[in-house]
Amino acid sequence: MKKRCIKLVIIAGLMGGQSLFVTDAAEAAKKLANPIANMISLPIQVNYQQNLGLDDKGDKWLTNVQPVIPFEVSEDWNVISRTIIPLVSQDDGVSTTNAVGDIV
């Protein structure tokens, strides 16, 4: 039950300053499915690869942070920023390298 409440509070907090609180899961799903909704979302995708390198002792974490932020230009026009920020952590068994990949 606590997890559900936390998700609803996070969704309500990311609604671009709207005072509307999402109390119904179906309503929240509808807003999240609409790509042009006036709502900020912050999807995060994590990928893990293991057994990399010559001796198969390396691993790699790739985390894509993908904020979707709408900007109102006028009453009729919105610009939606859909940036992808890759965060990479790679370990070759000897040392670890952390970096930000090419931002799209």
N, C-alpha and C positions, 0 to 999 in steps of 0.2 A: 504494500500500500504506500509506503514512504517513497519508493522509486517512482511511482506514478505521479504523486504530488510534486516531486522535484522536477519531473519532465514537464508538467503543466506550468509550473512557475517559470522554468527556463524558456519555454515557448512564449509565455505571456510577456516575459522581459525582453524578448527579441522582436517584438512586434512593431518596432520602429516608433516608439514613443506613444503608441495608442494606449488608451486607458481601458480597453476591452480586455478582460481576462478570459482565457479559454477554459471552460469548465467541462466541455464535452470532448471526448477523444475523437469522435467523428468530425466535429467542427475543426479541430486542430489538424486532422489529416487532410481535410478539404483545403485549408489555407496553405499547408505545406506542399500540396500537389499542384497548386496554381503557380506557374513560373513567373507571373507578373503581379502577384499579390504584393501589397504594400507592407512587406514583412521582411525583416532581416533574418537570415538563417546562417548557421555556421556548421556545415557538414565537415566531418573529419574522417579521412580514410587512412587506415594503417595497413601496411603490407610488410610481411617478414619473410626473408629468405635465409636459409641456413646451408651449411656445408659448401661454402664458397672458397675459392682460392686453390692453390696447388695442393695443399695438404687437407683440404676440406674442413678446416677449423674456423673459417670465417663466417660471419653473418652480416646481414644488412637489414636495417629498419628504414622504411620509406613512409613518411607521414605526409599526406596531402591535406593542407588546410584550405578549404574552399568557401570563403565567405561570399554570400549573395546579398548585395546591398543596393536597394532602389533609391534613386535620386529623382525628385520631382523637378522637372525643367519648367513646366507650365501646367495649367489645368488639364491639358490634353496630352502632354508628353511626359514620359518617365524614361530615365536612363538606368539600366540595371547593370551593375558591375558584378561580374562572375569571375573573380580572380582565383588562380590556383597557385598556392605557395608550397612547393615540395621541401620538406625537411628530411635530410638524409643522415643516418648514422651507420657507418660501416666499420666493421672490425675484421682485420685480416688474421687474427690470432696473435699478433704481436702488438699492434697499436690500433687505436680507434680514431676515426676521423668523423667529425660532425660538420655539416655544411647546409647551406640553403641552396637548392637547385635553381634552375631557370624559372622565373616567375612568369606565368602565362596569364 
